Amino acid sequence: MISTRIRTRIAAATIAAMGVVGVAAATGTGDAAADGAYPLNNCIGLSPNIVDAPYWPTRAIVAQYAGKTYITTEFSSYWFGVGYESTARLDWRNLQTGQRGSMTNRSAVKPPYTGTHVFTIPTNRIGKGRVQVTLSTVNRNALWALPTPTCGGVITVS
């Protein structure tokens, strides 16, 4: 004979499983978007503060929402309260459709916060599929500006 405790556990597990199936049926599985992080190659450069963390965006973070594709890169500095300004140009070329374009973003990093460059592109303009991205950046403080090596990677837009 099965104890009351085991029956209760079986009933709870069955109800939980039915709830998961019900939610999946009601909401659907959703679109298989290519959101995620994609590596950027050879992106290391000097900070204009010289004695600082290097300018080193390691990835392109891709998100899609409401017909737009958002591509974000991150960079940091150790100079608390000082940081520096950064101007980045993102060039893209869709490897399937040949669509291409570029966009510029200006941002600042002021520790303890991370600096970000966010590029917002209409998805129909960048096109769906594999997209080659190239990042060219110039970082500046009050004294001088330093260009960083051009770098890039391949992202997927769906």
N, CA and C of each residue as an Amber inpcrd file, in Angstrom:
protein
   474
   0.8370000  -1.1700000   0.0000000   0.0000000   0.0000000   0.0000000
   0.8900000   1.2450000   0.0000000   0.5190000   2.2430000  -0.8070000
   1.2850000   3.4760000  -0.9390000   0.8780000   4.4350000   0.1720000
   1.8920000   5.0140000   0.8210000   1.6020000   5.9260000   1.9270000
   1.0240000   7.2480000   1.4130000   0.3960000   7.9710000   2.2960000
  -0.2020000   9.2670000   1.9570000   0.8710000  10.2510000   1.5120000
   2.0100000  10.1870000   2.1280000   3.0990000  11.0970000   1.7820000
   3.5620000  10.8770000   0.3350000   3.7160000   9.6370000  -0.0810000
   4.1390000   9.3340000  -1.4530000   3.0490000   9.7390000  -2.4380000
   1.7850000   9.4770000  -2.1130000   0.6810000   9.8960000  -2.9910000
   0.6750000  11.4150000  -3.1770000   0.9120000  12.1340000  -2.0970000
   0.9380000  13.5970000  -2.1740000   2.0670000  14.0670000  -3.0860000
   3.2290000  13.4520000  -2.9750000   4.3660000  13.8250000  -3.8290000
   4.0750000  13.5210000  -5.2980000   3.4910000  12.3720000  -5.5670000
   3.1580000  12.0110000  -6.9510000   2.1310000  12.9880000  -7.5160000
   1.1310000  13.3290000  -6.7210000   0.1040000  14.2760000  -7.1760000
   0.7180000  15.6520000  -7.4410000   1.5940000  16.1020000  -6.5600000
   2.2330000  17.4140000  -6.7470000   3.0960000  17.4220000  -8.0050000
   3.8480000  16.3460000  -8.2380000   4.6890000  16.2680000  -9.4400000
   3.8340000  16.2460000 -10.7000000   2.7100000  15.5330000 -10.6670000
   1.8090000  15.4710000 -11.8250000   1.2060000  16.8420000 -12.1130000
   0.7740000  17.5370000 -11.0830000   0.1900000  18.8740000 -11.2630000
   1.2380000  19.8380000 -11.8160000   2.4630000  19.7670000 -11.3020000
   3.5310000  20.6450000 -11.8000000   3.8240000  20.3570000 -13.2690000
   3.8960000  19.0830000 -13.6400000   4.1640000  18.7240000 -15.0380000
   3.0360000  19.1980000 -15.9440000   1.7930000  19.0500000 -15.5020000
   0.6580000  19.5150000 -16.3110000   0.6890000  21.0350000 -16.4390000
   1.1140000  21.7280000 -15.3990000   1.2180000  23.1840000 -15.4690000
   2.2430000  23.6320000 -16.4910000   3.3860000  22.9590000 -16.5310000
   4.4220000  23.2970000 -17.5120000   3.9050000  23.0610000 -18.9200000
   3.2470000  21.9260000 -19.1500000   2.6910000  21.6270000 -20.4750000
   1.6230000  22.6530000 -20.8360000   0.7940000  23.0300000 -19.8790000
  -0.2560000  24.0210000 -20.1370000   0.3090000  25.3830000 -20.4960000
   1.3320000  25.8200000 -19.7880000   1.9610000  27.1090000 -20.0980000
   2.5980000  27.0670000 -21.4790000   3.2950000  25.9810000 -21.8090000
   3.9250000  25.8650000 -23.1280000   2.8770000  25.8740000 -24.2310000
   1.7530000  25.2080000 -24.0060000   0.6940000  25.1860000 -25.0220000
   0.0520000  26.5560000 -25.1730000  -0.1010000  27.2750000 -24.0710000
  -0.7600000  28.5820000 -24.1250000   0.1320000  29.6580000 -24.7380000
   1.4190000  29.6000000 -24.4550000   2.3080000  30.6590000 -24.9240000
   3.0830000  30.2860000 -26.1700000   3.1550000  29.0340000 -26.4890000
   3.9490000  28.6000000 -27.6420000   5.4100000  28.5210000 -27.2570000
   6.2010000  28.0200000 -28.1760000   7.6200000  27.8650000 -27.8750000
   8.3910000  29.1330000 -28.1710000   7.7950000  30.0970000 -28.8630000
   8.4720000  31.3560000 -29.1550000   9.3310000  31.2580000 -30.3930000
   9.8310000  32.4130000 -30.8270000  10.7130000  32.4460000 -31.9860000
  12.1150000  32.0350000 -31.5730000  12.7680000  31.3090000 -32.4350000
  14.1450000  30.9020000 -32.1830000  15.0650000  32.0360000 -32.6220000
  15.2570000  32.9940000 -31.7620000  16.0980000  34.1490000 -32.0920000
  17.5610000  33.7890000 -31.8960000  18.4190000  34.5140000 -32.5560000
  19.8580000  34.2790000 -32.4610000  20.4860000  35.1790000 -31.4110000
  19.6980000  35.5560000 -30.4050000  20.2370000  36.3900000 -29.3470000
  21.3780000  35.6500000 -28.6530000  22.3510000  36.3960000 -28.2100000
  23.4630000  35.7910000 -27.4970000  24.7150000  36.6180000 -27.6430000
  25.8180000  36.0450000 -27.2000000  27.1120000  36.7190000 -27.2670000
  27.9910000  36.0160000 -28.2940000  28.6320000  36.8120000 -29.1260000
  29.5010000  36.3010000 -30.1820000  30.8930000  36.8820000 -29.9780000
  31.9460000  36.0690000 -30.0930000  33.2970000  36.5750000 -29.8330000
  33.7650000  37.5950000 -30.8650000  34.5150000  38.5790000 -30.3890000
  35.2080000  39.5390000 -31.2520000  36.6910000  39.1900000 -31.1990000
  37.3410000  39.1930000 -32.3410000  38.7360000  38.7790000 -32.4190000
  39.6800000  39.9730000 -32.5180000  40.7940000  39.9000000 -31.8060000
  41.8820000  40.8900000 -31.8750000  41.4470000  42.3010000 -31.4960000
  40.6500000  42.4430000 -30.4610000  40.1060000  43.7520000 -30.0820000
  40.8670000  44.4440000 -28.9600000  42.0510000  44.0360000 -28.6380000
  42.7410000  44.6360000 -27.5000000  43.5350000  45.8740000 -27.9300000
  43.4090000  46.9480000 -27.1510000  44.1150000  48.1930000 -27.4370000
  44.3920000  48.9420000 -26.1480000  45.1950000  49.9770000 -26.2280000
  45.5230000  50.7860000 -25.0550000  44.3560000  51.6760000 -24.6500000
  44.2150000  51.8500000 -23.3570000  43.3330000  52.8830000 -22.8270000
  44.0630000  54.2100000 -22.9870000  43.3640000  55.3180000 -23.2140000
  44.0640000  56.6040000 -23.2820000  44.6850000  56.9920000 -21.9410000
  44.2960000  56.3180000 -20.8690000  44.8860000  56.5920000 -19.5630000
  46.1930000  55.8250000 -19.3600000  46.6220000  55.0670000 -20.3430000
  47.8570000  54.2820000 -20.3830000  47.9680000  53.3090000 -19.2070000
  48.0940000  53.8040000 -17.9750000  48.1770000  52.9200000 -16.8110000
  46.7460000  52.6030000 -16.3860000  46.1510000  51.6600000 -17.0810000
  44.7300000  51.3690000 -16.9210000  44.4750000  49.9770000 -17.4880000
  43.2710000  49.5060000 -17.3280000  42.8680000  48.2680000 -18.0010000
  42.8910000  48.5300000 -19.5030000  43.2960000  47.5580000 -20.3070000
  43.2710000  47.7890000 -21.7530000  41.8390000  47.9100000 -22.2650000
  41.6840000  48.6170000 -23.3820000  40.3950000  48.6310000 -24.0710000
  40.2860000  47.2490000 -24.7100000  39.2700000  46.4850000 -24.2950000
  39.2310000  45.0990000 -24.7280000  37.8000000  44.5700000 -24.8030000
  37.0190000  44.9860000 -25.7880000  35.6900000  44.3880000 -25.9530000
  35.8550000  42.9710000 -26.5030000  35.4410000  41.9860000 -25.7400000
  35.6630000  40.5900000 -26.1280000  34.4990000  39.9690000 -26.8810000
  33.3440000  40.6560000 -26.8750000  32.1700000  40.0290000 -27.4780000
  31.1960000  41.0640000 -28.0090000  30.3840000  40.6110000 -28.9490000
  29.2450000  41.3940000 -29.4350000  28.0060000  40.7090000 -28.8730000
  27.2530000  41.4400000 -28.0810000  26.0370000  40.8960000 -27.4840000
  24.8800000  41.2940000 -28.3910000  24.1540000  40.3130000 -28.9000000
  23.0900000  40.5590000 -29.8730000  21.7430000  40.2790000 -29.2240000
  20.8180000  41.2220000 -29.3790000  19.4400000  41.0500000 -28.9200000
  18.5240000  41.5960000 -30.0060000  17.3630000  40.9930000 -30.1430000
  16.4030000  41.4430000 -31.1410000  15.0510000  41.6600000 -30.4750000
  14.4240000  42.7810000 -30.8430000  13.1290000  43.1060000 -30.2610000
  12.4240000  44.1030000 -31.1660000  11.1630000  43.8600000 -31.4220000
  10.2850000  44.7870000 -32.1480000  10.8920000  45.2650000 -33.4710000
  11.4400000  44.3250000 -34.2390000  11.9530000  44.6730000 -35.5560000
  13.3080000  45.3590000 -35.5560000  13.9740000  45.3660000 -34.3990000
  15.2920000  45.9950000 -34.3170000  16.3040000  44.9850000 -33.7930000
  17.5370000  45.1360000 -34.2530000  18.6450000  44.3190000 -33.7690000
  19.5720000  45.2330000 -32.9810000  19.8780000  44.8320000 -31.7580000
  20.7490000  45.6020000 -30.8710000  22.0740000  44.8540000 -30.7430000
  23.1680000  45.5320000 -31.0660000  24.4970000  44.9490000 -30.9380000
  25.2530000  45.7920000 -29.9150000  25.7080000  45.1580000 -28.8370000
  26.3510000  45.8640000 -27.7310000  27.7560000  45.3200000 -27.5030000
  28.7160000  46.2110000 -27.2730000  30.0530000  45.8290000 -26.8210000
  30.3080000  46.5190000 -25.4870000  31.1920000  45.9380000 -24.6810000
  31.4960000  46.4780000 -23.3550000  32.9890000  46.7690000 -23.2280000
  33.3310000  47.7660000 -22.4130000  34.7320000  48.0720000 -22.1180000
  34.8110000  48.6690000 -20.7270000  36.0050000  48.6680000 -20.1270000
  36.1060000  49.1280000 -18.7420000  37.3530000  49.9770000 -18.5150000
  37.4290000  50.5490000 -17.3180000  38.5640000  51.3690000 -16.8940000
  38.6970000  51.2220000 -15.3860000  39.9210000  51.3500000 -14.8840000
  40.1520000  51.2990000 -13.4400000  40.1990000  52.6870000 -12.8090000
  40.2070000  53.7300000 -13.5960000  40.3590000  55.0780000 -13.0650000
  39.0300000  55.5630000 -12.5010000  38.8090000  55.2990000 -11.2190000
  37.5490000  55.6160000 -10.5640000  37.2180000  57.1010000 -10.7020000
  36.0310000  57.3770000 -11.2290000  35.5590000  58.7460000 -11.3710000
  36.1290000  59.5000000 -12.5590000  37.1090000  58.9240000 -13.2700000
  37.7320000  59.6130000 -14.4040000  37.3140000  58.9490000 -15.7050000
  37.7750000  57.7310000 -15.9250000  37.4290000  57.0030000 -17.1310000
  37.8930000  57.7020000 -18.3960000  37.1600000  57.4930000 -19.4900000
  37.4860000  58.1270000 -20.7660000  36.3120000  58.0040000 -21.7220000
  36.3980000  58.7300000 -22.8350000  35.3640000  58.6710000 -23.8690000
  35.8150000  57.7510000 -24.9890000  34.8430000  57.1540000 -25.6350000
  35.1260000  56.2060000 -26.6970000  34.1420000  56.4260000 -27.8450000
  34.6690000  56.4950000 -29.0580000  33.8340000  56.6000000 -30.2520000
  34.0980000  55.3630000 -31.0980000  33.0560000  54.5940000 -31.3540000
  33.2050000  53.3430000 -32.1010000  32.3770000  53.3890000 -33.3740000
  32.9290000  52.7990000 -34.4030000  32.2190000  52.6400000 -35.6700000
  32.0380000  51.1430000 -35.8970000  30.8090000  50.7450000 -36.1570000
  30.4960000  49.3530000 -36.4630000  30.1260000  49.2610000 -37.9350000
  30.8830000  48.4880000 -38.6870000  30.5550000  48.1970000 -40.0840000
  30.0120000  46.7780000 -40.1220000  28.9670000  46.5640000 -40.9110000
  28.4280000  45.2160000 -41.0330000  28.2060000  44.8660000 -42.4910000
  28.2800000  43.5450000 -42.7460000  27.9970000  43.0130000 -44.0780000
  27.3350000  41.6640000 -43.8960000  26.1070000  41.5590000 -44.4060000
  25.3780000  40.3040000 -44.3350000  26.0030000  39.3380000 -45.3390000
  26.4460000  38.1950000 -44.8670000  27.1550000  37.2430000 -45.7180000
  26.2270000  36.5170000 -46.6880000  24.9020000  36.4970000 -46.4280000
  23.9590000  35.8530000 -47.3400000  23.3880000  36.8260000 -48.3650000
  23.0100000  38.0160000 -47.9060000  22.2920000  38.9500000 -48.7860000
  23.1840000  40.0470000 -49.3580000  24.3470000  40.2490000 -48.7670000
  25.2250000  41.3220000 -49.2230000  24.8670000  42.6900000 -48.6570000
  23.7730000  42.7880000 -47.8750000  23.4120000  44.0710000 -47.2720000
  24.5670000  44.5390000 -46.3990000  24.8230000  45.8450000 -46.4290000
  25.9200000  46.3810000 -45.6340000  25.5650000  47.7620000 -45.1190000
  26.2990000  48.1860000 -44.1270000  26.0880000  49.5160000 -43.5840000
  27.0700000  49.7830000 -42.4670000  26.9510000  50.9510000 -41.8770000
  27.8080000  51.2980000 -40.7490000  27.0610000  52.2520000 -39.8290000
  27.5270000  52.3230000 -38.6130000  26.9030000  53.1650000 -37.6020000
  27.9790000  53.5700000 -36.6010000  27.8670000  54.7780000 -36.0720000
  28.8230000  55.2710000 -35.0820000  28.1130000  55.4700000 -33.7520000
  28.8270000  55.1800000 -32.6630000  28.2840000  55.3570000 -31.3250000
  29.3620000  55.9750000 -30.4480000  28.9610000  56.9610000 -29.6700000
  29.8840000  57.6160000 -28.7380000  29.4330000  57.2950000 -27.3220000
  30.3780000  56.9170000 -26.4890000  30.0470000  56.4940000 -25.1400000
  31.1950000  56.8560000 -24.2060000  30.9670000  56.7150000 -22.9180000
  32.0090000  56.9780000 -21.9260000  31.9970000  55.8710000 -20.8910000
  33.1500000  55.6020000 -20.3380000  33.2580000  54.6850000 -19.2150000
  33.7060000  55.5130000 -18.0200000  32.9550000  55.4160000 -16.9420000
  33.2880000  56.1200000 -15.7030000  33.1700000  55.1040000 -14.5690000
  34.3090000  54.5190000 -14.1490000  34.2610000  53.5180000 -13.0890000
  33.5350000  54.0450000 -11.8620000  32.8070000  53.2150000 -11.1970000
  32.8340000  51.7590000 -11.2390000  31.9510000  51.1440000 -12.3270000
  31.4140000  51.9310000 -13.2220000  30.4950000  51.4150000 -14.2320000
  31.2380000  50.9740000 -15.4900000  30.6770000  50.0160000 -16.1860000
  31.2270000  49.5270000 -17.4470000  30.7360000  50.4140000 -18.5790000
  31.6100000  50.7020000 -19.5340000  31.2020000  51.4470000 -20.7210000
  30.5990000  50.4940000 -21.7460000  29.6430000  50.9730000 -22.5010000
  29.0400000  50.1430000 -23.5500000  28.8520000  50.9700000 -24.8170000
  28.9670000  50.3020000 -25.9310000  28.5550000  50.8590000 -27.2110000
  27.3390000  50.0500000 -27.6270000  26.2230000  50.7180000 -27.8760000
  25.0020000  50.0340000 -28.3060000  24.6350000  50.5520000 -29.6890000
  24.5650000  49.6440000 -30.6260000  24.1960000  49.9720000 -32.0050000
  22.8120000  49.3900000 -32.2520000  21.8440000  50.2390000 -32.6090000
  20.4690000  49.8090000 -32.8630000  20.2130000  49.9030000 -34.3570000
  19.9360000  48.7610000 -34.9680000  19.7840000  48.6910000 -36.4200000
  18.4590000  48.0130000 -36.7450000  17.6270000  48.5900000 -37.6250000
  16.4160000  47.8800000 -38.0470000  16.8070000  46.5210000 -38.6430000
  16.1450000  45.4650000 -38.1940000  16.4980000  44.1190000 -38.6410000
  16.3800000  43.9740000 -40.1480000  15.3830000  44.6290000 -40.7680000
  15.2550000  44.5070000 -42.2280000  16.3970000  45.2150000 -42.9550000
  17.0930000  46.1100000 -42.2880000  18.2310000  46.8030000 -42.9020000
  19.5190000  45.9720000 -42.8180000  19.7140000  45.2960000 -41.6880000
  20.9120000  44.4690000 -41.5280000  20.7270000  43.1150000 -42.2180000
  19.4870000  42.6600000 -42.3140000  19.1950000  41.3820000 -42.9660000
  19.3730000  40.2110000 -42.0170000  18.7100000  39.1180000 -42.3390000
  18.7910000  37.9200000 -41.5030000  19.8990000  37.0130000 -42.0060000
  20.4620000  36.2520000 -41.0890000  21.5290000  35.3280000 -41.4280000
  22.8320000  35.7190000 -40.7530000  23.9200000  35.1620000 -41.2670000
  25.2510000  35.4480000 -40.7100000  25.7150000  36.8250000 -41.1750000
  26.2100000  37.6180000 -40.2290000  26.6170000  38.9950000 -40.5090000
  28.0350000  39.2140000 -39.9790000  28.9130000  39.6540000 -40.8690000
  30.2820000  40.0140000 -40.4800000  30.2460000  41.4140000 -39.8770000
  30.7720000  41.5780000 -38.6510000  30.8340000  42.8940000 -38.0180000
  32.2940000  43.2790000 -37.8080000  32.5880000  44.5660000 -38.0220000
  33.9340000  45.0970000 -37.8300000  33.8330000  46.3280000 -36.9390000
  34.6320000  46.3660000 -35.8930000  34.5990000  47.4460000 -34.9100000
  35.8940000  48.2500000 -34.9940000  35.7630000  49.5580000 -35.2040000
  36.9050000  50.4840000 -35.2200000  36.6430000  51.5350000 -34.1510000
  37.5890000  51.7310000 -33.2450000  37.3450000  52.5950000 -32.0900000
  38.4890000  53.5820000 -31.8750000  38.1330000  54.7930000 -31.4330000
  39.1070000  55.7840000 -30.9740000  38.6980000  56.1620000 -29.5520000
  39.6420000  56.0240000 -28.6210000  39.3920000  56.3520000 -27.2190000
  40.1680000  57.6080000 -26.8580000  39.5420000  58.4970000 -26.0550000
  40.2050000  59.7690000 -25.7330000  39.9580000  60.1590000 -24.2770000
  40.9530000  60.8500000 -23.7360000  40.8030000  61.5060000 -22.4400000
  41.0890000  62.9900000 -22.6560000  41.3620000  63.7450000 -21.6070000
  41.5810000  65.1900000 -21.7530000  42.8890000  65.5160000 -22.4710000
  43.8190000  64.5650000 -22.5210000  45.1350000  64.8380000 -23.1050000
  45.2860000  64.3960000 -24.5560000  44.7840000  63.2350000 -24.9130000
  44.9990000  62.7100000 -26.2640000  43.9700000  61.6540000 -26.6330000
  44.0320000  61.2730000 -27.9010000  43.1460000  60.2280000 -28.4340000
  44.0110000  59.1010000 -28.9860000  43.5810000  57.8740000 -28.7420000
  44.3070000  56.7040000 -29.2350000  43.3690000  55.8000000 -30.0300000
  43.6940000  55.5150000 -31.2870000  42.8980000  54.5340000 -32.0250000
  43.2650000  53.1270000 -31.5480000  42.3310000  52.2110000 -31.6350000
  42.5940000  50.8150000 -31.2870000  42.6300000  49.9940000 -32.5710000
  43.1920000  48.8040000 -32.5160000  43.1790000  47.9650000 -33.7140000
  41.7420000  47.6510000 -34.1420000  41.5300000  47.5720000 -35.4410000
  40.2260000  47.1740000 -35.9640000  40.0510000  45.6870000 -35.7010000
  38.8570000  45.3050000 -35.2790000  38.6080000  43.9120000 -34.9510000
  37.2030000  43.5300000 -35.3880000  36.8550000  42.2780000 -35.2420000
  35.5150000  41.8890000 -35.6500000  35.2010000  40.4420000 -35.3710000
  34.0700000  40.0330000 -35.9140000  33.5870000  38.6780000 -35.7510000
  32.3590000  38.4750000 -36.6160000  31.7090000  37.3450000 -36.4260000
  30.4940000  37.0230000 -37.1700000  29.3770000  36.7710000 -36.1700000
  28.2400000  37.4380000 -36.3810000  27.0520000  37.2600000 -35.5470000
  25.9560000  36.6380000 -36.4010000  24.8810000  36.2080000 -35.7610000
  23.7310000  35.6740000 -36.4840000  22.5020000  36.4970000 -36.1440000
  21.7840000  36.9270000 -37.1730000  20.5430000  37.6930000 -37.0070000
  19.4110000  36.8270000 -37.5390000  18.3340000  36.7030000 -36.7610000
  17.2090000  35.8820000 -37.2310000  15.9390000  36.6900000 -37.3250000
